[in-house]
């Protein structure tokens, strides 16, 4: 770990690290339920908790978790942490199962962080983490937290912590937590992972493992002395979206090479057709020029300048939100509408194409279109999410599937006589991209298909 100007604390490679290499494996320091959640089990975060409750404090526990021992290594986090607080106050919760979010859960993960005070080493780590208290003050979310978390814990439950302690715990979770998975989804603190600096073209990925562990894995070669960099926001979003999300969530203005380049490394993932704007030229592209205080789009061909692009693109963003539930015909219509305004590799267009590729492959349709799209999108992904990334792994498999779908869907073997060496090599690369994906995820299911195909080729 080193400290760099403009970055802060970060992790730097002490030697060359190869793609696919596990850099470190880390156990979660402390975890809890999501800030906004319907009633879930306090241990595994599963929904549908039924009638099971902690007999001491009344908080929900699923039947499986409520049967675990109260003491020892297999005891519940709930029993070891917050239950002792509520039990000593001799008050019980009365939370009804339902589909509405319950504000009681907002305080649970921060409380677990605060209770690390009884473990000096863990408490010191949490106290040393960034919480951005000054940046968060005065925001609507801050004001809600003062009532639902700070006042609730200090005034109702009479806990012996300062307001600063509670607000620091809230901020540590908001800035540094990662998604954890039991049978449901929660959030947890991984101190080493939280030291990864950000880049919109990252060189590592992390994968959640069993028993509350996370692995950090190199996606490309990392030279000794280089920073290990994660992407805090989706690397498939445009610069305008990413920078806005980084400002609101992590309170900094990204100045990586991708964000500084209006073309986003030649991918044009944020480019809008100039003719989309009244009076715009026919062939130009409106590209984002982003500073710490403004975002304007300038045409690379004429002198057009657009300052309200976010509002202009909102109807197309709405289309994207509807894409998952849309049928194929509607998706195709959405795509044609977007192509009237956006570059063929704009982030919205790419997302619609990803949905359509899945539809076409499952229905054995438009093989030539899928093949062309995969080639086009891989050229983009090679620049913005290079190496052994799940995005590339899935796309490589989809291209292979489109090429050999007749054999695959008819149940015929895809053999060495049919598949050329180059395609076999790309399929092996897809496996390397996906081999550590978590069981139960879409990417893991794709990996299983890739593995099956490789077995038939061996």
C-alpha positions in Angstrom: 0.0 0.0 0.0 1.2 3.5 -0.9 -0.2 7.0 -0.7 -0.3 9.0 -4.0 -1.2 12.6 -4.6 -4.6 13.0 -6.1 -5.4 9.3 -5.3 -4.8 8.8 -1.6 -4.1 5.3 -0.3 -3.9 2.7 -3.0 -2.4 -0.8 -3.8 0.6 -1.1 -6.0 2.0 -4.3 -7.5 5.4 -5.2 -6.1 6.1 -7.6 -9.0 4.6 -8.4 -12.4 1.2 -10.0 -12.1 -0.2 -12.2 -14.9 -3.8 -12.2 -16.2 -6.0 -14.6 -14.2 -3.7 -14.6 -11.2 -5.4 -14.3 -7.8 -3.7 -11.3 -6.2 -5.3 -11.7 -2.7 -8.2 -13.4 -1.0 -9.9 -11.5 1.8 -12.5 -12.3 4.4 -15.3 -9.8 5.1 -14.5 -7.6 8.1 -18.2 -6.8 8.9 -21.4 -7.1 7.0 -25.1 -6.3 7.2 -28.3 -5.9 5.3 -28.8 -3.4 2.5 -29.7 0.2 3.5 -33.1 -0.1 1.7 -34.7 -3.5 1.9 -37.9 -5.3 2.5 -37.8 -7.5 5.7 -35.1 -10.1 5.3 -33.3 -12.6 7.5 -30.6 -10.7 9.5 -28.1 -13.5 8.8 -28.4 -14.6 5.2 -30.6 -11.7 3.9 -33.1 -14.0 2.3 -36.6 -12.8 1.7 -39.7 -14.8 2.5 -38.8 -15.1 6.2 -42.1 -16.6 7.3 -42.8 -16.5 11.0 -39.2 -17.1 12.3 -37.9 -14.5 14.7 -35.0 -14.2 17.1 -36.4 -15.3 20.4 -34.5 -12.6 22.3 -35.0 -9.4 20.2 -37.6 -10.3 17.6 -35.6 -9.5 14.5 -36.3 -11.7 11.5 -34.3 -14.9 11.1 -35.1 -17.5 8.5 -35.8 -21.0 9.8 -32.5 -22.3 8.7 -30.5 -19.6 10.4 -32.5 -19.6 13.6 -31.5 -23.2 14.1 -27.8 -22.4 14.2 -25.9 -22.5 17.6 -25.7 -19.4 19.8 -22.0 -19.9 20.6 -18.9 -21.0 18.8 -17.5 -20.5 15.3 -20.8 -21.3 13.6 -22.8 -18.9 15.7 -24.8 -16.1 14.0 -23.4 -12.6 13.4 -26.7 -11.4 14.6 -26.3 -13.2 18.0 -22.7 -12.0 18.4 -23.5 -8.4 17.5 -26.7 -6.4 17.5 -28.9 -8.9 19.4 -26.9 -8.4 22.6 -27.6 -4.6 22.4 -31.4 -5.1 21.9 -31.6 -8.0 24.4 -30.0 -5.9 27.2 -32.6 -3.1 26.5 -35.4 -5.7 26.9 -37.2 -4.5 23.9 -38.4 -6.6 21.0 -39.0 -5.7 17.3 -42.2 -6.4 15.6 -41.5 -6.5 11.9 -44.1 -7.9 9.6 -43.1 -9.7 6.4 -44.1 -7.8 3.3 -43.0 -6.1 0.1 -42.5 -2.7 1.6 -39.1 -1.5 2.7 -38.6 -1.3 6.5 -36.6 1.7 7.8 -35.4 -0.4 10.8 -32.9 -2.1 8.5 -31.2 1.2 7.7 -29.4 1.2 11.0 -28.3 -2.5 11.1 -25.1 -2.5 9.1 -23.9 0.8 10.6 -24.6 -0.6 14.1 -22.5 -3.7 13.3 -19.7 -1.4 12.2 -20.0 0.5 15.5 -20.0 -2.7 17.5 -16.5 -3.5 16.1 -15.3 -1.1 18.9 -15.1 -4.2 21.0 -12.5 -5.6 18.6 -9.7 -3.0 18.7 -7.9 -4.2 15.5 -11.2 -4.1 13.4 -12.3 -0.8 15.0 -8.9 0.8 14.1 -9.4 -0.3 10.4 -12.9 1.1 10.3 -11.9 4.4 11.9 -9.1 4.8 9.3 -11.5 4.4 6.3 -12.8 7.3 4.2 -16.4 8.3 5.0 -16.7 11.7 3.2 -18.7 13.2 6.1 -18.2 16.8 4.9 -19.3 16.0 1.3 -22.4 14.2 2.5 -23.7 16.8 4.9 -26.8 18.7 3.9 -27.9 16.2 1.2 -31.4 14.7 1.4 -30.0 11.3 2.1 -27.9 12.7 5.0 -30.9 14.2 6.6 -32.8 11.0 6.4 -29.9 9.1 8.0 -29.8 11.6 10.9 -33.4 10.6 11.8 -33.5 6.9 10.9 -30.0 6.0 12.1 -28.2 8.6 14.2 -31.1 9.7 16.4 -32.7 6.2 16.4 -29.5 4.5 17.8 -28.4 7.3 20.1 -31.7 8.5 21.5 -34.1 5.6 21.3 -31.5 2.8 22.1 -29.3 5.1 24.2 -26.0 3.7 22.6 -22.7 5.1 23.9 -21.4 6.5 20.6 -21.0 10.0 19.3 -22.9 11.4 16.3 -19.5 11.5 14.5 -19.0 7.8 15.2 -22.4 6.9 13.7 -22.1 9.2 10.7 -18.6 7.8 10.1 -19.9 4.2 10.1 -22.7 5.2 7.7 -20.2 6.9 5.3 -17.7 4.0 5.5 -20.5 1.7 4.3 -21.7 4.0 1.5 -18.2 4.6 0.1 -16.4 1.3 0.8 -18.9 -1.5 1.0 -19.2 -4.4 -1.5 -22.1 -6.6 -2.3 -22.1 -9.8 -0.2 -24.3 -12.8 -0.9 -25.9 -15.3 1.4 -29.2 -16.7 0.2 -30.0 -13.0 -0.4 -27.9 -9.9 -0.8 -26.3 -7.7 1.8 -23.3 -5.3 2.0 -19.9 -5.8 3.6 -16.5 -4.2 4.3 -13.4 -5.7 2.7 -10.5 -3.4 3.8 -8.0 -4.4 1.2 -10.5 -4.3 -1.7 -11.5 -0.8 -0.5 -8.0 0.3 -1.2 -8.2 -0.4 -4.9 -8.2 2.9 -6.7 -10.5 3.7 -9.6 -10.0 3.6 -13.3 -12.6 3.5 -16.1 -10.4 0.9 -17.7 -9.6 -1.3 -14.8 -6.9 -4.0 -14.5 -8.5 -6.2 -11.7 -11.9 -7.7 -10.9 -13.3 -9.2 -7.7 -15.4 -12.3 -7.2 -17.5 -13.1 -4.1 -16.7 -16.6 -2.9 -18.2 -18.9 -0.2 -17.8 -18.2 3.5 -17.7 -14.4 3.2 -14.5 -14.3 1.2 -13.7 -12.1 -1.8 -11.0 -12.8 -4.4 -9.2 -10.0 -6.3 -8.0 -11.2 -9.7 -5.9 -9.6 -12.4 -7.7 -9.2 -15.7 -4.7 -8.0 -17.7 -0.9 -8.1 -17.0 0.0 -5.6 -14.2 3.6 -4.5 -14.2 5.5 -4.1 -10.9 5.0 -0.6 -9.6 1.6 -0.1 -11.3 -1.6 0.6 -9.4 -4.2 -2.1 -9.0 -7.4 -0.5 -10.2 -11.0 -1.4 -10.0 -14.0 0.4 -11.7 -16.4 1.8 -9.0 -19.1 2.3 -11.6 -20.1 0.3 -14.7 -17.4 0.5 -17.4 -20.1 0.1 -20.0 -21.6 3.4 -19.3 -20.6 6.6 -21.1 -18.2 9.1 -19.6 -21.0 11.6 -18.8 -22.9 8.9 -16.8 -19.8 7.5 -15.1 -18.4 10.8 -14.0 -21.8 12.0 -12.7 -22.1 8.8 -10.6 -18.5 9.1 -9.3 -19.2 12.6 -8.2 -22.3 11.7 -6.4 -21.1 8.5 -4.9 -17.4 8.9 -4.3 -17.0 12.7 -4.5 -14.2 13.0 -7.0 -13.9 14.0 -10.7 -12.3 11.2 -12.7 -9.5 12.2 -14.9 -8.4 8.9 -16.3 -7.3 8.7 -20.0 -10.7 7.4 -21.0 -12.6 10.3 -19.3 -10.3 12.9 -20.8 -10.8 11.6 -24.3 -14.2 12.8 -25.9 -14.1 9.7 -28.1 -13.5 7.4 -25.1 -10.5 5.7 -26.6 -12.0 5.6 -30.0 -15.1 3.6 -28.9 -17.6 6.5 -29.2 -19.6 4.9 -26.4 -21.0 8.4 -25.6 -21.3 9.8 -29.1 -24.6 11.3 -30.3 -25.3 12.0 -34.0 -25.2 15.7 -34.7 -28.4 15.4 -36.8 -30.2 14.4 -33.6 -30.1 18.1 -32.7 -32.2 20.6 -34.7 -30.0 22.3 -37.2 -27.1 19.8 -36.7 -25.0 18.6 -39.6 -25.4 15.3 -41.4 -22.2 13.5 -40.7 -20.9 14.9 -37.4 -20.7 13.3 -34.0 -21.5 15.2 -30.8 -18.8 14.2 -28.3 -18.8 14.9 -24.5 -16.3 17.5 -23.2 -16.4 17.2 -19.4 -14.9 19.4 -16.8 -15.2 19.5 -13.0 -18.1 21.9 -13.3 -19.9 21.2 -16.7 -20.6 18.8 -19.5 -21.1 20.0 -23.0 -21.3 18.1 -26.3 -19.4 19.5 -29.3 -19.6 18.3 -32.9 -16.4 17.0 -34.4 -17.5 18.3 -37.8 -19.5 21.5 -37.4 -19.6 24.1 -34.7 -22.7 22.7 -32.9 -22.6 22.8 -29.1 -25.2 21.2 -26.8 -25.4 21.8 -23.1 -28.6 19.9 -22.2 -27.8 16.5 -23.6 -28.8 14.6 -20.5 -32.4 15.9 -20.8 -32.4 15.1 -24.6 -31.3 11.5 -24.0 -33.7 10.8 -21.2 -36.4 9.3 -23.4 -33.8 6.9 -24.8 -32.7 6.0 -21.3 -36.3 5.2 -20.5 -36.3 2.8 -23.4 -33.3 1.0 -21.9 -35.1 0.5 -18.6 -38.0 -1.2 -20.4 -35.7 -3.5 -22.5 -35.6 -6.5 -20.1 -39.4 -7.0 -20.3 -39.8 -6.1 -23.9 -40.4 -8.8 -26.6 -38.1 -9.2 -29.5 -40.1 -7.1 -32.0 -40.3 -4.2 -29.5 -36.6 -4.5 -28.8 -35.9 -4.3 -32.5 -38.1 -1.2 -32.7 -36.3 0.4 -29.8 -32.9 -0.3 -31.4 -33.9 1.3 -34.7 -35.2 4.4 -32.9 -32.0 4.7 -31.0 -29.9 4.4 -34.1 -31.5 7.5 -35.5 -29.9 9.5 -32.8 -26.9 7.6 -31.4 -23.6 6.1 -32.7 -23.8 2.4 -33.4 -21.5 1.7 -30.3 -23.2 4.1 -27.9 -23.7 2.6 -24.5 -27.5 2.5 -24.9 -27.2 0.8 -28.3 -24.8 -1.8 -27.0 -27.1 -2.7 -24.2 -30.0 -3.2 -26.5 -27.8 -5.3 -28.8 -26.8 -7.5 -25.9 -30.4 -8.2 -25.1 -31.2 -9.0 -28.8 -28.1 -11.3 -29.1 -29.5 -13.5 -26.3 -32.9 -13.5 -28.0 -31.6 -14.3 -31.5 -29.3 -17.1 -30.3 -32.0 -18.8 -28.3 -34.3 -18.7 -31.3 -31.7 -19.6 -33.9 -32.3 -16.3 -35.8 -30.2 -13.7 -37.5 -26.9 -15.5 -37.2 -25.1 -13.1 -39.5 -26.3 -10.1 -37.5 -25.2 -11.6 -34.2 -21.7 -12.4 -35.7 -21.3 -8.8 -36.9 -22.5 -7.3 -33.6 -20.2 -9.5 -31.6 -17.2 -8.4 -33.7 -18.2 -4.7 -33.4 -18.8 -4.9 -29.6 -15.6 -6.9 -28.9 -13.6 -4.1 -30.5 -15.2 -1.8 -27.9 -14.8 -4.2 -25.0 -11.2 -4.8 -25.8 -10.6 -1.1 -25.0 -12.9 -0.4 -22.1 -13.0 -3.8 -20.2 -10.0 -5.6 -21.6 -8.6 -9.0 -20.6 -10.3 -11.6 -18.6 -13.5 -9.8 -17.9 -17.0 -11.4 -17.7 -18.3 -9.0 -20.4 -15.8 -10.2 -22.9 -16.2 -13.9 -21.8 -20.0 -13.8 -22.4 -19.7 -12.0 -25.7 -17.0 -14.4 -27.0 -19.2 -17.3 -26.2 -22.2 -15.7 -27.9 -20.2 -15.2 -31.1 -19.1 -18.9 -31.0 -22.6 -20.0 -30.4 -23.9 -18.0 -33.3 -21.4 -19.5 -35.6 -22.0 -23.1 -34.6 -25.6 -22.8 -33.4 -27.0 -25.3 -35.8 -24.8 -28.1 -34.3 -25.4 -26.9 -30.7 -29.2 -26.6 -30.9 -29.6 -29.9 -32.9 -27.7 -31.7 -30.2 -24.9 -32.7 -32.6 -21.3 -32.7 -31.2 -19.1 -29.7 -31.9 -16.0 -31.5 -32.7 -12.4 -30.7 -33.7 -13.2 -31.5 -37.3 -15.9 -28.7 -37.4 -14.2 -26.0 -35.2 -11.0 -24.4 -36.4 -8.1 -23.8 -34.1 -8.8 -20.0 -33.9 -12.3 -20.5 -32.7 -11.2 -23.1 -30.1 -8.6 -20.7 -28.8 -11.3 -17.9 -28.4 -13.6 -20.4 -26.6 -10.7 -21.2 -24.2 -10.3 -17.5 -23.6 -14.0 -17.2 -22.8 -13.6 -19.9 -20.2 -10.6 -18.1 -18.6 -12.8 -14.9 -18.5 -15.6 -16.8 -16.7 -14.0 -19.6 -14.7 -14.2 -17.8 -11.3 -17.8 -16.5 -11.6 -20.1 -17.3 -8.7 -22.4 -20.3 -8.9 -26.0 -19.2 -9.7 -25.1 -16.2 -11.8 -25.8 -15.8 -15.5 -22.0 -15.7 -16.2 -21.5 -19.0 -14.3 -24.2 -20.7 -16.4 -22.5 -19.4 -19.6 -19.2 -20.8 -18.2 -20.8 -24.2 -17.8 -21.8 -24.1 -21.4 -18.3 -23.1 -22.5 -16.8 -25.9 -20.4 -19.2 -28.5 -22.0 -18.2 -27.3 -25.5 -14.5 -27.5 -24.7 -14.9 -31.1 -23.4 -16.4 -32.0 -26.7 -13.4 -30.5 -28.5 -10.7 -32.2 -26.3 
